[in-house]
Structures are given as structure tokens and as C-alpha cells.
Amino acid sequence: MLSLDRLGCGLSATQLPAGQLLAEQSATLRAGLADFAMRFPVGAGVFLLAHSYGGQLALAAAADGSDGDFIGLDLRRAERAAAGCPRD
């Protein structure tokens, strides 16, 4: 299991103070998941569980994926909600 903060929020706020646009977040997420999969066994693939704005990110990452690593999505309250983070 891998748990992530939204880019530009939480622990990444100091490294990405302006955040990232959705397409940039998707590319960063996919690169991070690929790195994780190279270091740890992921079985049949990656199942994304996302909440609120993370649902849009999960859908974008799965839609952008051409490598077939994603085996499923569970989106909770997937909406465009202002979360107080940059570039909402």
C-alpha cells in the first residue's frame, strides 16, 4: 500500500508551493507509481483509491496510462472541491 498527499499540499507543499496542473499531477503520479512498482511487488497491478479532487487525478492517471498497470479505481466524492491548495 502506498499513501500519497496531493501534490503541493501536505509534505510536498514546500517542494511544490505552486502545486501542479492536473496533467502535470497525473504524470508525476504515474512516474511515482512506476518507481514504486520497480521496487516493490504490486501483484496484478495498481488499484487506485481516491477521495474528492484525488478522484479526478486518479481518473486522469488511469486514462493517460498506456502500460496497463491500473486494474481498478474506487472514487469517493470525486468532485472539483476547493481544498485550500494551489491551482484548484
Secondary structure, DSSP 8 states (H G I E B T S, - for coil): ------TTSGGGTTT-TT---HHHHHHHHHHHHHHHHHHS--TT-EEEEEETHHHHHHHHHHHH--S--EEEEEEES-S----S-TT-
